[in-house]
Each structure stands twice: as C-alpha cells, then as structure tokens.
C-alpha cells in the first residue's frame, strides 16, 4: 500500500477536480525536490515532484471507486476514507 499511496494522491488530485459534482475545496501543493536514500544500496537520489492539487478533505471509498474502478481499502464502507 505504501508504494501506491503517492500515486493515488497524485492521480486523484488530477482527476477529481475535473469531475462534475465533486464537493470540497482543493489546495495547490507546490513543486518540490528532496533527497532520499535507497534502502538497499545507500545511494542518495533526488526526487522531483511537480505541483499538484489535493482535496482539503478525505476521499471516501465511494468517490475513489467511482474514479478508479477499484477499492484498495482493507476496512470497507462507502462513507469511510480510503
């Protein structure tokens, strides 16, 4: 789950604002660069992330399913957060 979580945030923040009837406010997360170290090799790597928009509220499992077509949550419930 940890590996796909950033992708989910980026994808949803890109897709959901364009959908009709989506409730809530969005904020822009600024572009950033940071350095991480590979856990296996110990080699530092610079990671760049472009700016993106993110909802100020949690995405429910129902909203996530409507956009993505699957529900990755362990504890299920349409009104529960992903």
Secondary structure as GFF3:
##gff-version 3
##sequence-region A 1 82
A	DSSP	alpha_helix	2	15	.	.	.	ID=ss1
A	DSSP	three_ten_helix	16	18	.	.	.	ID=ss2
A	DSSP	beta_strand	26	29	.	.	.	ID=ss3
A	DSSP	beta_strand	32	37	.	.	.	ID=ss4
A	DSSP	beta_strand	44	49	.	.	.	ID=ss5
A	DSSP	beta_strand	52	55	.	.	.	ID=ss6
A	DSSP	alpha_helix	61	68	.	.	.	ID=ss7
###
